[in-house]
Amino acid sequence: MENEVSQIKKWRIESQASIGAKEIRLETKWKNGNLLYKFDVDLTGPSNIILANRHSYNGFDVEFLDSDSFKLFSFHISLNNMTSIVDENGVTVGLSANNEIQVSAVEYKKIEGWSVGWNF
């Protein structure tokens, strides 16, 4: 079963212009009892709602869904735990998180989709 879940999954891209996000990307894989994830947000510009709340505990809520779009489990990514991605001029153009959460291989195999919400 580990070979089935250890492959990297690239989840669909979410565009959320209302909060200043050009793209929101998620990559996952399962290893040793953990869901490993990379969560990236490309920003539309330096003055948007995400950066205005950058140093808060607010952030993104990632939900994983089964084949019928029912929630399997979720986790929160705080803005203050995300790494800033800057361009050659030192302007923040994105945020990134690279972490893991404990999830069984059986639960991981049930994931068919995801959604993202936010509180800021």
BAFI-3210 file (N, C-alpha, C; in Angstrom, 3 decimals, decimal comma, padded with zeros to 6 digits):
// residues 120
n [1|2|3|4|5|6|7|8|9|10|11|12|13|14|15|16|17|18|19|20|21|22|23|24|25|26|27|28|29|30|31|32|33|34|35|36|37|38|39|40|41|42|43|44|45|46|47|48|49|50|51|52|53|54|55|56|57|58|59|60|61|62|63|64|65|66|67|68|69|70|71|72|73|74|75|76|77|78|79|80|81|82|83|84|85|86|87|88|89|90|91|92|93|94|95|96|97|98|99|100|101|102|103|104|105|106|107|108|109|110|111|112|113|114|115|116|117|118|119|120]
n.u [000,814|002,051|003,514|001,438|000,528|002,715|003,434|003,734|001,031|-000,500|-002,652|-005,651|-005,570|-006,477|-007,997|-008,251|-009,224|-010,525|-009,232|-006,745|-005,124|-003,438|-002,966|-003,492|-001,811|-001,445|000,470|000,794|001,931|002,201|003,902|005,393|003,247|002,377|000,884|002,468|002,885|002,949|002,121|001,240|000,918|000,381|000,659|-001,325|-000,391|001,503|-000,169|-002,580|-005,260|-004,209|-001,473|-001,868|-002,663|-000,561|001,056|-000,471|-002,396|-004,347|-005,353|-005,170|-007,552|-007,432|-009,217|-009,794|-011,447|-013,839|-014,901|-017,522|-017,547|-017,609|-016,309|-013,272|-011,067|-009,356|-007,033|-005,243|-003,405|-001,441|-000,942|001,303|003,055|003,926|006,268|007,745|007,869|009,975|010,591|013,153|013,368|012,833|010,188|007,309|005,937|004,628|003,528|004,475|004,098|005,443|005,023|003,842|001,201|-000,321|-001,702|-003,481|-002,570|-004,773|-006,811|-005,628|-005,692|-008,391|-008,814|-010,129|-010,374|-010,007|-010,478|-010,184|-010,279|-010,401|-009,512|-009,267]
n.v [-001,197|001,201|002,083|002,908|005,249|006,860|008,385|011,636|013,853|016,251|018,714|020,299|023,682|026,552|029,621|032,665|035,535|037,401|037,576|038,315|036,367|034,876|032,229|029,152|026,462|022,946|020,240|016,828|013,946|010,664|009,370|007,223|007,253|009,862|012,671|014,502|017,848|020,530|023,790|026,452|029,920|032,219|035,632|038,529|041,099|043,549|044,817|043,446|041,555|039,257|039,775|041,949|040,776|039,248|038,709|037,282|034,815|033,938|032,351|029,807|027,248|023,978|021,489|018,064|015,954|013,314|011,036|011,845|014,451|014,878|015,944|014,609|015,108|017,907|020,689|023,485|026,256|028,633|032,079|033,264|031,181|030,705|030,835|033,635|034,391|036,089|038,534|039,663|042,293|042,347|042,283|040,814|038,114|035,809|033,135|030,331|027,015|024,139|021,144|018,600|016,339|014,017|011,206|008,327|005,758|004,543|006,498|008,522|007,396|007,649|010,241|012,378|014,912|018,463|021,419|024,909|027,274|030,404|032,550|035,641]
n.w [000,000|000,596|-001,661|-003,310|-002,117|-001,785|-003,923|-005,407|-005,321|-007,268|-006,660|-007,881|-009,047|-007,263|-007,833|-006,260|-006,420|-004,844|-002,408|-003,101|-004,241|-006,825|-007,547|-005,839|-004,708|-004,107|-003,067|-002,279|-000,452|000,974|003,775|006,072|008,000|007,847|006,223|003,930|002,946|000,532|000,342|-001,551|-002,232|-004,676|-004,936|-005,892|-005,716|-003,794|-001,924|-000,407|001,122|002,320|002,898|004,556|006,877|007,618|009,911|011,732|013,561|011,991|008,911|006,428|005,809|005,094|003,525|003,069|000,795|000,146|-002,503|-002,854|-002,149|000,595|003,718|004,802|006,527|008,020|008,182|009,615|008,385|009,618|008,893|009,989|010,077|007,585|004,905|003,356|-000,089|-002,128|-004,736|-007,059|-006,277|-003,636|-002,978|-001,612|-003,189|-002,869|-000,678|001,304|002,563|004,064|005,311|007,616|008,531|010,774|009,369|008,479|006,098|004,958|005,258|003,726|001,153|000,580|-000,208|-002,592|-003,467|-002,721|-000,762|-000,069|002,493|004,291|007,023|007,688]
ca.u [000,000|002,874|003,836|000,252|000,309|003,946|003,597|003,299|-000,224|-000,634|-004,078|-006,089|-005,212|-007,576|-007,763|-009,090|-008,926|-011,139|-008,286|-005,444|-004,339|-003,504|-003,069|-003,236|-001,444|-001,207|001,056|000,822|002,300|002,108|005,125|005,588|002,133|002,127|000,608|003,407|002,259|003,489|000,987|001,805|-000,007|000,954|-000,103|-001,582|000,343|001,980|-001,178|-003,800|-005,759|-003,345|-000,309|-002,311|-002,826|000,575|001,629|-001,539|-002,629|-005,322|-004,712|-005,916|-008,090|-007,396|-010,097|-009,692|-012,793|-013,950|-015,434|-018,828|-017,267|-017,752|-015,034|-012,601|-010,339|-008,869|-006,001|-005,103|-002,071|-001,398|-000,140|002,606|003,910|004,237|007,488|007,549|008,600|010,207|011,204|014,494|013,309|012,493|008,737|006,684|005,080|003,960|003,723|004,621|004,176|005,915|004,902|003,198|000,221|-000,477|-002,871|-003,229|-002,547|-006,149|-007,491|-005,018|-006,191|-009,781|-008,874|-010,435|-010,369|-009,693|-010,983|-009,436|-010,971|-009,484|-010,075|-008,497]
ca.v [000,000|002,408|002,569|003,568|006,560|007,627|009,223|013,022|014,255|017,686|018,985|021,387|025,039|027,422|031,052|033,383|036,946|038,224|037,770|038,693|035,177|034,456|030,772|028,405|025,119|021,976|018,949|015,942|012,535|010,006|008,658|006,877|007,661|011,297|013,356|015,603|018,792|021,826|024,676|027,682|030,972|033,293|036,848|039,425|042,344|043,740|045,313|042,656|041,148|038,234|040,420|042,836|039,933|038,329|038,340|036,845|033,374|033,628|031,708|028,970|025,973|023,007|020,342|016,971|015,468|012,001|011,061|012,508|015,802|014,972|016,209|013,521|015,749|019,234|021,273|024,937|026,795|030,022|032,973|033,530|030,004|030,559|031,480|034,612|034,245|037,457|038,672|040,259|043,618|042,186|042,372|039,514|037,713|034,569|032,526|028,896|026,169|022,790|020,533|017,293|016,035|012,574|010,658|006,927|005,484|004,240|007,792|009,233|006,811|008,069|011,623|012,551|016,333|019,345|022,788|025,794|028,426|031,289|033,429|036,840]
ca.w [000,000|000,691|-003,008|-003,841|-001,504|-001,667|-005,112|-005,233|-005,955|-007,495|-006,621|-008,759|-008,655|-006,883|-007,995|-005,304|-006,632|-003,792|-001,305|-003,639|-004,589|-008,232|-007,545|-004,608|-005,132|-003,049|-003,421|-001,120|-000,543|002,277|004,142|007,487|008,846|007,740|004,971|003,714|002,016|000,114|000,095|-002,088|-002,624|-005,485|-004,643|-007,014|-005,537|-002,427|-000,980|-000,440|002,451|002,903|003,489|005,634|008,065|007,560|011,211|012,633|013,619|010,953|007,781|005,495|006,270|004,004|003,757|002,117|000,508|-000,478|-003,867|-002,842|-001,633|002,041|004,364|005,505|007,617|007,652|009,033|009,509|008,152|010,071|008,054|010,604|009,907|006,168|004,445|002,287|-001,333|-002,593|-006,051|-007,072|-005,662|-002,233|-002,814|-001,362|-004,303|-002,525|000,634|001,155|003,756|003,754|006,623|007,626|009,578|010,933|008,682|008,103|004,660|004,568|005,093|002,607|-000,095|000,367|-000,680|-004,013|-003,786|-001,619|-000,839|000,813|003,032|004,991|008,063|007,938]
c.u [000,856|003,253|002,668|000,108|001,561|004,242|003,078|002,007|-000,225|-002,121|-004,409|-005,756|-006,475|-007,175|-008,751|-008,756|-009,460|-010,212|-006,889|-004,540|-004,541|-003,735|-002,812|-002,994|-001,171|-000,611|001,108|001,457|002,226|003,403|005,151|004,493|001,780|001,776|001,584|002,772|003,134|002,290|001,555|000,712|000,766|000,061|-000,246|-000,814|000,683|000,933|-002,456|-004,119|-004,850|-002,157|-000,678|-002,439|-001,655|001,077|000,552|-001,607|-003,701|-004,607|-005,663|-006,369|-008,183|-008,265|-009,869|-011,048|-012,759|-014,584|-016,807|-018,740|-017,622|-016,365|-014,520|-011,871|-009,835|-007,726|-005,874|-003,637|-002,103|-000,522|001,241|003,540|004,281|005,503|007,157|008,429|008,747|010,852|012,557|014,547|012,951|011,005|008,173|005,695|004,333|004,265|003,749|004,653|004,567|005,973|004,269|002,174|000,055|-001,804|-002,534|-003,230|-003,952|-006,934|-006,941|-005,536|-007,612|-009,894|-009,082|-010,410|-010,024|-010,390|-010,166|-010,346|-009,967|-010,228|-009,079|-009,249]
c.v [001,259|002,948|003,322|004,995|007,420|008,492|010,631|013,251|015,770|017,969|020,202|022,747|025,839|028,862|031,792|034,875|037,818|038,453|038,129|037,531|034,834|032,958|030,240|026,972|024,228|020,721|018,119|014,605|011,970|009,264|008,443|007,399|009,134|011,710|014,520|016,547|020,000|022,658|026,022|028,643|032,013|034,515|037,735|040,724|042,551|044,256|044,508|042,154|040,106|038,883|041,367|042,075|038,980|037,867|037,943|035,317|032,957|032,979|030,908|027,682|025,047|021,826|019,312|016,286|014,074|012,145|011,716|013,923|015,979|015,138|014,974|014,059|017,091|019,640|022,755|025,300|028,268|030,854|033,196|032,320|029,763|031,356|032,449|034,268|035,662|037,456|039,362|041,648|043,560|042,299|040,966|039,197|036,416|034,136|031,021|028,210|024,769|022,054|019,157|017,211|014,517|012,124|009,216|006,783|005,194|005,532|008,551|008,715|007,244|009,467|011,662|014,017|017,143|020,672|023,614|026,947|029,284|032,063|034,534|038,042]
c.w [000,000|-000,685|-003,616|-003,330|-001,444|-002,891|-004,840|-006,004|-006,077|-007,639|-007,469|-008,180|-008,380|-007,143|-007,101|-005,373|-005,503|-002,601|-001,797|-003,966|-006,062|-008,326|-006,146|-005,038|-003,920|-003,664|-002,152|-001,486|000,874|002,530|005,654|008,412|008,785|006,323|004,899|002,711|001,743|-000,301|-000,333|-002,539|-003,408|-005,323|-005,874|-006,900|-004,084|-001,446|-001,169|000,964|003,109|003,597|004,615|006,946|008,258|008,921|012,220|012,645|012,630|009,779|006,942|006,168|005,061|004,396|002,668|002,029|-000,103|-001,861|-003,968|-002,286|-000,161|002,659|005,090|006,729|007,112|008,567|008,710|009,277|008,533|009,144|008,650|010,555|008,451|005,828|003,317|001,091|-001,900|-003,977|-005,936|-006,451|-004,178|-001,939|-002,609|-002,471|-004,013|-001,112|000,442|002,520|003,301|005,085|006,494|008,739|009,612|010,325|008,308|006,581|004,147|004,339|003,898|001,264|-000,420|-000,235|-002,195|-004,427|-002,553|-001,829|000,153|001,221|003,769|006,041|008,347|007,410]
res [m|e|n|e|v|s|q|i|k|k|w|r|i|e|s|q|a|s|i|g|a|k|e|i|r|l|e|t|k|w|k|n|g|n|l|l|y|k|f|d|v|d|l|t|g|p|s|n|i|i|l|a|n|r|h|s|y|n|g|f|d|v|e|f|l|d|s|d|s|f|k|l|f|s|f|h|i|s|l|n|n|m|t|s|i|v|d|e|n|g|v|t|v|g|l|s|a|n|n|e|i|q|v|s|a|v|e|y|k|k|i|e|g|w|s|v|g|w|n|f]
***
